Amino acid sequence: MTAVKAPVEGFSGVVANVEFVDGVGETSDPTALSYFRRHGYGVDESAKAPRPTAKKTAAKPSPK
């Protein structure tokens, strides 16, 4: 996977079917990587993108 940095710091959302969290996404899709290069995204083929951690929530007890 290739790390991709959004040109807008802290951006979270989806661009070219790649999910960005806090300005960072990852993909191995050559078409998406080409798009990102053309549009000013930082593409670092040597860096592994950090994976977002899932927030854990306490399970609610079920009503009886």
N, CA, C and O atoms as a GROMACS GRO file, in nm:
protein
  256
    1MET      N    1   0.083  -0.119   0.000
    1MET     CA    2   0.000   0.000   0.000
    1MET      C    3   0.087   0.125   0.000
    1MET      O    4   0.198   0.125   0.055
    2THR      N    5   0.037   0.227  -0.061
    2THR     CA    6   0.108   0.354  -0.070
    2THR      C    7   0.037   0.459   0.015
    2THR      O    8  -0.085   0.473   0.007
    3ALA      N    9   0.112   0.531   0.095
    3ALA     CA   10   0.056   0.637   0.178
    3ALA      C   11   0.027   0.759   0.091
    3ALA      O   12   0.106   0.796   0.004
    4VAL      N   13  -0.087   0.821   0.116
    4VAL     CA   14  -0.128   0.940   0.042
    4VAL      C   15  -0.167   1.046   0.144
    4VAL      O   16  -0.246   1.020   0.235
    5LYS      N   17  -0.112   1.167   0.128
    5LYS     CA   18  -0.145   1.277   0.219
    5LYS      C   19  -0.228   1.380   0.144
    5LYS      O   20  -0.188   1.429   0.038
    6ALA      N   21  -0.343   1.413   0.201
    6ALA     CA   22  -0.433   1.511   0.139
    6ALA      C   23  -0.371   1.650   0.143
    6ALA      O   24  -0.298   1.683   0.237
    7PRO      N   25  -0.400   1.733   0.042
    7PRO     CA   26  -0.347   1.869   0.041
    7PRO      C   27  -0.411   1.958   0.148
    7PRO      O   28  -0.357   2.064   0.180
    8VAL      N   29  -0.524   1.915   0.202
    8VAL     CA   30  -0.591   1.989   0.309
    8VAL      C   31  -0.563   1.916   0.440
    8VAL      O   32  -0.610   1.804   0.461
    9GLU      N   33  -0.487   1.979   0.528
    9GLU     CA   34  -0.448   1.918   0.655
    9GLU      C   35  -0.571   1.875   0.736
    9GLU      O   36  -0.666   1.953   0.752
   10GLY      N   37  -0.569   1.752   0.785
   10GLY     CA   38  -0.675   1.702   0.871
   10GLY      C   39  -0.800   1.655   0.798
   10GLY      O   40  -0.899   1.620   0.862
   11PHE      N   41  -0.797   1.653   0.665
   11PHE     CA   42  -0.915   1.611   0.588
   11PHE      C   43  -0.954   1.468   0.622
   11PHE      O   44  -0.869   1.378   0.627
   12SER      N   45  -1.083   1.447   0.645
   12SER     CA   46  -1.137   1.312   0.662
   12SER      C   47  -1.253   1.297   0.564
   12SER      O   48  -1.344   1.379   0.563
   13GLY      N   49  -1.249   1.193   0.484
   13GLY     CA   50  -1.351   1.169   0.384
   13GLY      C   51  -1.298   1.073   0.279
   13GLY      O   52  -1.192   1.013   0.297
   14VAL      N   53  -1.373   1.059   0.170
   14VAL     CA   54  -1.337   0.965   0.065
   14VAL      C   55  -1.311   1.040  -0.065
   14VAL      O   56  -1.392   1.123  -0.107
   15VAL      N   57  -1.198   1.011  -0.127
   15VAL     CA   58  -1.162   1.067  -0.258
   15VAL      C   59  -1.110   0.951  -0.342
   15VAL      O   60  -1.023   0.876  -0.297
   16ALA      N   61  -1.162   0.936  -0.462
   16ALA     CA   62  -1.119   0.831  -0.555
   16ALA      C   63  -1.124   0.693  -0.488
   16ALA      O   64  -1.033   0.612  -0.504
   17ASN      N   65  -1.229   0.670  -0.414
   17ASN     CA   66  -1.249   0.542  -0.342
   17ASN      C   67  -1.142   0.514  -0.237
   17ASN      O   68  -1.122   0.398  -0.201
   18VAL      N   69  -1.074   0.617  -0.189
   18VAL     CA   70  -0.975   0.602  -0.083
   18VAL      C   71  -1.024   0.681   0.038
   18VAL      O   72  -1.055   0.800   0.028
   19GLU      N   73  -1.030   0.614   0.152
   19GLU     CA   74  -1.073   0.682   0.274
   19GLU      C   75  -0.954   0.753   0.340
   19GLU      O   76  -0.848   0.693   0.361
   20PHE      N   77  -0.974   0.881   0.370
   20PHE     CA   78  -0.875   0.961   0.439
   20PHE      C   79  -0.921   0.987   0.581
   20PHE      O   80  -1.037   1.021   0.604
   21VAL      N   81  -0.830   0.970   0.676
   21VAL     CA   82  -0.856   1.000   0.816
   21VAL      C   83  -0.744   1.091   0.863
   21VAL      O   84  -0.627   1.056   0.855
   22ASP      N   85  -0.781   1.210   0.911
   22ASP     CA   86  -0.683   1.309   0.955
   22ASP      C   87  -0.580   1.339   0.847
   22ASP      O   88  -0.461   1.356   0.876
   23GLY      N   89  -0.625   1.345   0.722
   23GLY     CA   90  -0.538   1.385   0.612
   23GLY      C   91  -0.454   1.276   0.548
   23GLY      O   92  -0.376   1.303   0.457
   24VAL      N   93  -0.470   1.150   0.595
   24VAL     CA   94  -0.388   1.041   0.543
   24VAL      C   95  -0.476   0.925   0.497
   24VAL      O   96  -0.571   0.887   0.565
   25GLY      N   97  -0.443   0.870   0.380
   25GLY     CA   98  -0.511   0.753   0.328
   25GLY      C   99  -0.408   0.657   0.271
   25GLY      O  100  -0.288   0.686   0.273
   26GLU      N  101  -0.453   0.544   0.222
   26GLU     CA  102  -0.361   0.451   0.157
   26GLU      C  103  -0.433   0.375   0.048
   26GLU      O  104  -0.553   0.345   0.057
   27THR      N  105  -0.358   0.343  -0.057
   27THR     CA  106  -0.414   0.268  -0.169
   27THR      C  107  -0.300   0.205  -0.249
   27THR      O  108  -0.184   0.246  -0.241
   28SER      N  109  -0.337   0.104  -0.324
   28SER     CA  110  -0.242   0.045  -0.419
   28SER      C  111  -0.298   0.056  -0.561
   28SER      O  112  -0.241   0.002  -0.656
   29ASP      N  113  -0.409   0.126  -0.576
   29ASP     CA  114  -0.475   0.144  -0.706
   29ASP      C  115  -0.395   0.243  -0.791
   29ASP      O  116  -0.387   0.361  -0.756
   30PRO      N  117  -0.336   0.198  -0.902
   30PRO     CA  118  -0.253   0.288  -0.984
   30PRO      C  119  -0.331   0.406  -1.042
   30PRO      O  120  -0.274   0.514  -1.059
   31THR      N  121  -0.458   0.388  -1.072
   31THR     CA  122  -0.539   0.498  -1.126
   31THR      C  123  -0.560   0.605  -1.020
   31THR      O  124  -0.548   0.724  -1.049
   32ALA      N  125  -0.590   0.563  -0.897
   32ALA     CA  126  -0.609   0.658  -0.788
   32ALA      C  127  -0.478   0.730  -0.758
   32ALA      O  128  -0.478   0.852  -0.737
   33LEU      N  129  -0.366   0.658  -0.757
   33LEU     CA  130  -0.237   0.720  -0.730
   33LEU      C  131  -0.203   0.824  -0.836
   33LEU      O  132  -0.148   0.930  -0.805
   34SER      N  133  -0.234   0.795  -0.960
   34SER     CA  134  -0.211   0.891  -1.068
   34SER      C  135  -0.296   1.017  -1.046
   34SER      O  136  -0.246   1.129  -1.064
   35TYR      N  137  -0.421   1.000  -1.009
   35TYR     CA  138  -0.510   1.112  -0.980
   35TYR      C  139  -0.450   1.198  -0.868
   35TYR      O  140  -0.444   1.320  -0.880
   36PHE      N  141  -0.408   1.133  -0.760
   36PHE     CA  142  -0.354   1.207  -0.646
   36PHE      C  143  -0.229   1.286  -0.684
   36PHE      O  144  -0.212   1.400  -0.642
   37ARG      N  145  -0.143   1.227  -0.763
   37ARG     CA  146  -0.022   1.298  -0.807
   37ARG      C  147  -0.058   1.422  -0.888
   37ARG      O  148   0.001   1.529  -0.869
   38ARG      N  149  -0.155   1.408  -0.979
   38ARG     CA  150  -0.196   1.520  -1.065
   38ARG      C  151  -0.262   1.632  -0.987
   38ARG      O  152  -0.258   1.748  -1.029
   39HIS      N  153  -0.323   1.599  -0.872
   39HIS     CA  154  -0.400   1.698  -0.798
   39HIS      C  155  -0.334   1.746  -0.669
   39HIS      O  156  -0.401   1.799  -0.581
   40GLY      N  157  -0.204   1.727  -0.657
   40GLY     CA  158  -0.130   1.787  -0.548
   40GLY      C  159  -0.130   1.712  -0.415
   40GLY      O  160  -0.096   1.770  -0.312
   41TYR      N  161  -0.168   1.587  -0.417
   41TYR     CA  162  -0.162   1.506  -0.295
   41TYR      C  163  -0.018   1.457  -0.277
   41TYR      O  164   0.053   1.439  -0.375
   42GLY      N  165   0.023   1.437  -0.155
   42GLY     CA  166   0.154   1.380  -0.129
   42GLY      C  167   0.145   1.228  -0.144
   42GLY      O  168   0.067   1.164  -0.074
   43VAL      N  169   0.225   1.171  -0.232
   43VAL     CA  170   0.225   1.026  -0.255
   43VAL      C  171   0.362   0.974  -0.218
   43VAL      O  172   0.462   1.007  -0.282
   44ASP      N  173   0.366   0.892  -0.114
   44ASP     CA  174   0.494   0.840  -0.066
   44ASP      C  175   0.493   0.688  -0.074
   44ASP      O  176   0.440   0.620   0.013
   45GLU      N  177   0.553   0.635  -0.180
   45GLU     CA  178   0.552   0.491  -0.204
   45GLU      C  179   0.637   0.415  -0.104
   45GLU      O  180   0.624   0.294  -0.090
   46SER      N  181   0.726   0.486  -0.034
   46SER     CA  182   0.813   0.416   0.061
   46SER      C  183   0.752   0.413   0.201
   46SER      O  184   0.801   0.341   0.288
   47ALA      N  185   0.646   0.489   0.223
   47ALA     CA  186   0.586   0.497   0.358
   47ALA      C  187   0.462   0.412   0.368
   47ALA      O  188   0.382   0.403   0.275
   48LYS      N  189   0.448   0.351   0.481
   48LYS     CA  190   0.328   0.275   0.512
   48LYS      C  191   0.233   0.371   0.583
   48LYS      O  192   0.272   0.433   0.682
   49ALA      N  193   0.112   0.383   0.534
   49ALA     CA  194   0.016   0.473   0.597
   49ALA      C  195  -0.029   0.419   0.731
   49ALA      O  196  -0.049   0.298   0.746
   50PRO      N  197  -0.044   0.506   0.830
   50PRO     CA  198  -0.093   0.458   0.960
   50PRO      C  199  -0.239   0.417   0.948
   50PRO      O  200  -0.319   0.485   0.883
   51ARG      N  201  -0.273   0.309   1.009
   51ARG     CA  202  -0.411   0.263   1.006
   51ARG      C  203  -0.489   0.332   1.118
   51ARG      O  204  -0.443   0.338   1.232
   52PRO      N  205  -0.608   0.384   1.085
   52PRO     CA  206  -0.688   0.445   1.189
   52PRO      C  207  -0.732   0.339   1.290
   52PRO      O  208  -0.764   0.226   1.252
   53THR      N  209  -0.734   0.376   1.417
   53THR     CA  210  -0.778   0.281   1.518
   53THR      C  211  -0.927   0.298   1.543
   53THR      O  212  -0.979   0.410   1.546
   54ALA      N  213  -0.994   0.187   1.559
   54ALA     CA  214  -1.138   0.190   1.584
   54ALA      C  215  -1.162   0.231   1.729
   54ALA      O  216  -1.092   0.186   1.820
   55LYS      N  217  -1.260   0.315   1.749
   55LYS     CA  218  -1.296   0.355   1.884
   55LYS      C  219  -1.381   0.245   1.945
   55LYS      O  220  -1.476   0.196   1.883
   56LYS      N  221  -1.347   0.208   2.066
   56LYS     CA  222  -1.424   0.104   2.134
   56LYS      C  223  -1.532   0.170   2.217
   56LYS      O  224  -1.509   0.270   2.285
   57THR      N  225  -1.650   0.112   2.209
   57THR     CA  226  -1.761   0.162   2.288
   57THR      C  227  -1.809   0.050   2.379
   57THR      O  228  -1.804  -0.067   2.344
   58ALA      N  229  -1.855   0.089   2.494
   58ALA     CA  230  -1.905  -0.011   2.589
   58ALA      C  231  -2.037  -0.065   2.538
   58ALA      O  232  -2.122   0.010   2.491
   59ALA      N  233  -2.054  -0.194   2.549
   59ALA     CA  234  -2.178  -0.257   2.506
   59ALA      C  235  -2.289  -0.223   2.605
   59ALA      O  236  -2.269  -0.227   2.726
   60LYS      N  237  -2.405  -0.189   2.551
   60LYS     CA  238  -2.520  -0.158   2.637
   60LYS      C  239  -2.586  -0.289   2.677
   60LYS      O  240  -2.604  -0.379   2.595
   61PRO      N  241  -2.624  -0.301   2.804
   61PRO     CA  242  -2.693  -0.422   2.845
   61PRO      C  243  -2.828  -0.431   2.776
   61PRO      O  244  -2.896  -0.330   2.757
   62SER      N  245  -2.866  -0.551   2.738
   62SER     CA  246  -2.995  -0.567   2.670
   62SER      C  247  -3.106  -0.569   2.773
   62SER      O  248  -3.091  -0.626   2.882
   63PRO      N  249  -3.219  -0.505   2.739
   63PRO     CA  250  -3.332  -0.503   2.832
   63PRO      C  251  -3.391  -0.643   2.846
   63PRO      O  252  -3.395  -0.720   2.751
   64LYS      N  253  -3.438  -0.672   2.966
   64LYS     CA  254  -3.497  -0.805   2.991
   64LYS      C  255  -3.645  -0.799   2.995
   64LYS      O  256  -3.710  -0.902   3.014
   0.00000   0.00000   0.00000
